[in-house]
Amino acid sequence: MSGVVVVGAGIVGASVVYHLAGRGVPVTLVEEGAGPGGGVTAESFGWVSGAGGESPGGVRELREFVLADYRRLEAEVPGIAVRRAGSLSWGGEVVGEDRRLGAGRFRVGRDEIAALEPHLKNPPEQAVHMPDDLGVDAPATTRALVEAARARGATVLYGTGVTSLRMAGGRVDGVLTSAGFHAAGTVVLTAGTSIPRLCAPLPVDLPVGASPATLVRVSAPPGLVRTIVVRPDFEVREVREEELLLPLSHGDGRVVASEQAAYGALRRLRATFRGSDGCRLLGYRAVNRPMPADGPLVGFATGDRSVYVAVMHSAVTLAPTVGRLVADEIVTGRAVSELRRCRVRT
């Protein structure tokens, strides 16, 4: 079949190129940065759950596959960095007595919480435990997928920013980049908030906004935090031995990497866990995450199938499943039902 160019080497692009290469498709991955997973992916908290309530745009239909797809990738790809830690959530209405818990969620009491997180200073009376939840090192997993795709025959180009799509004969025939033109039978756009700009010449509606987020990195004794701990004002997990991740919210909608906010997260950590006095701030960075208005946008953006879009907020969660399904659609030419609520309006 014709060659495919994938634009953007975040975790979604890495998954798409890996699955396309595995289907024997000639595929080129184009990334403006110096390597894979260096943009928004690098600042992902990486909490992956197959459980979830109603979600916009078909996320619920996709979530039921994500844990199995991560298990498959772990078996196929060396270097997939997954921690099977489970999650522990409390506060707000998470554990209200009249609230029904779905599959994979269990209400636990103080003794069980203390067993799961023995360093908590003040375990709550109740929490929700999701033992199947994963913590994914998103940058490491992205690098592993790209290297596996390269081993399968994919071409990978870094330092190559895409300036525009090229039109010829009324259709897109490739991309114009800082290094020249790259022809393609299909261009797959996985470049997050840059996608609406690239698609501006096309008659397509892509309501993709930007959601600011900051990720704080903290040194810590191994095993200080054992699960993915989630409460309304605080989230933390161990991403690798001696390093914790703490995401911050931005209520004012601005992307500002604030040292004051980062140290505030560190103070909350020390107030929550025994043995955390020696924890130190390693760094923090703010990014703009892509946020489609109605949930993931995944599908062909042109009637001639020359442009395909894959953009979503829950990128780390959905990437293995979306990459597999995108490859199916491009290779077979048939729409997959799992993506029916994620379609691009043309």
Secondary structure by P-SEA (a helix, b strand, c coil): cbbbbbccccaaaaaaaaaaaaaccbbbbbbccccccccccccccccccccccccccaaaaaaacaaaaaaaaaacccccccccbbbbbbccccccccccccccbbbbcaaaaaaacccccccccbbbbbccbbbbaaaaaaaaaaaaaaaabbbbbccccccbbbbccccccccccccccccccbbbbcccccccccccccccccbbbbbbbbbbbbbbccccccccccccccccccccccbbbbbbbbccccccccaaaaaaaaaaaaacccccccccccbbbbbbccccccccccccccccccbbbbbbccccccaaaaaaaaaaaaaacccccccccccccc
